[in-house]
C-alpha cells in the first residue's frame, strides 16, 4: 500500500514520538513495502496532525494494468522515480 499525502502532515516515528519530518501534498510514503516481494516496510509513520491521505493498493494497480496499461505504467514510473530519489 502506498500513501499519497493530500494535505500537510507532521510524521512521527513510532518509537520516539517526536517530530522527525513534515510532509506536504503530493509526497508519497510506503513505496519500499509496495515494491518488495515480502512487502517489508522500512519505517512506520504516525501522523501528529490531522490531514488527508489517499491510498494506492497493489490490487488497484493490477486492475488499472488490465484496463489502461499506459496509465498503470505512468503510475509505476512515478513511484519508481520517487523511490530512486530517496536512495540517492
C-alpha positions as CSV (number, residue, x, y, z in Angstrom):
1,X,0.0,0.0,0.0
2,X,1.2,3.5,-0.9
3,X,0.0,6.6,0.8
4,X,-0.2,9.8,-1.1
5,X,-0.3,12.9,1.1
6,X,-3.1,15.3,0.2
7,X,-2.7,17.9,2.9
8,X,0.3,18.9,5.2
9,X,1.1,16.4,8.0
10,X,3.8,16.0,10.6
11,X,5.2,12.5,10.7
12,X,6.3,10.9,13.9
13,X,8.5,7.9,14.3
14,X,6.5,5.3,16.2
15,X,9.1,4.6,18.9
16,X,10.3,8.1,19.5
17,X,7.0,10.1,19.3
18,X,8.9,13.3,18.4
19,X,8.5,15.1,15.1
20,X,11.1,14.0,12.6
21,X,9.7,15.3,9.4
22,X,6.9,17.3,7.9
23,X,5.4,16.2,4.6
24,X,3.2,18.0,2.2
25,X,0.7,17.5,-0.6
26,X,2.0,15.1,-3.3
27,X,4.5,13.4,-1.2
28,X,4.5,9.6,-1.0
29,X,5.1,7.0,1.7
30,X,5.1,3.2,1.6
31,X,6.8,2.8,-1.7
32,X,9.5,0.5,-0.3
33,X,7.0,-2.0,1.0
34,X,4.9,-1.7,-2.2
35,X,7.8,-2.8,-4.4
36,X,9.4,-5.5,-2.2
37,X,8.3,-9.1,-2.7
38,X,7.7,-9.7,1.0
39,X,6.1,-6.2,1.4
40,X,8.5,-5.4,4.3
41,X,8.4,-1.7,5.2
42,X,11.5,0.4,6.0
43,X,9.7,2.6,8.5
44,X,6.5,3.1,10.5
45,X,4.9,6.5,10.4
46,X,2.3,8.1,12.6
47,X,0.7,11.4,11.8
48,X,0.9,14.0,14.6
49,X,-1.7,16.3,13.0
50,X,-4.9,15.7,11.1
51,X,-4.7,15.5,7.3
52,X,-5.8,13.7,4.2
53,X,-4.1,10.7,2.7
54,X,-5.1,8.7,-0.4
55,X,-4.1,5.0,-0.5
56,X,-3.0,3.1,-3.6
57,X,-3.1,-0.7,-3.2
58,X,-1.5,-3.3,-5.4
59,X,-4.9,-4.7,-6.4
60,X,-6.0,-1.3,-7.8
61,X,-2.8,-1.1,-9.8
62,X,-3.3,-4.6,-11.1
63,X,-6.8,-3.7,-12.2
64,X,-5.6,-0.5,-13.9
65,X,-2.9,-2.5,-15.7
66,X,-5.7,-4.6,-17.2
67,X,-8.0,-1.7,-18.2
68,X,-5.4,1.0,-19.0
69,X,-1.8,-0.3,-19.3
70,X,-0.4,3.0,-20.3
71,X,-1.8,4.8,-17.2
72,X,-0.5,1.9,-15.0
73,X,2.9,2.3,-16.5
74,X,2.8,6.0,-15.8
75,X,1.9,5.4,-12.1
76,X,4.7,2.8,-11.7
77,X,7.2,5.1,-13.3
78,X,6.4,8.0,-11.0
79,X,6.6,5.7,-8.0
80,X,9.9,4.3,-9.1
81,X,11.2,7.8,-9.6
82,X,10.2,8.7,-6.0
83,X,11.9,5.6,-4.7
84,X,15.1,6.3,-6.7
85,X,15.2,9.9,-5.5
86,X,15.1,8.7,-1.9
87,X,18.1,6.3,-2.2
88,X,20.4,8.9,-3.8
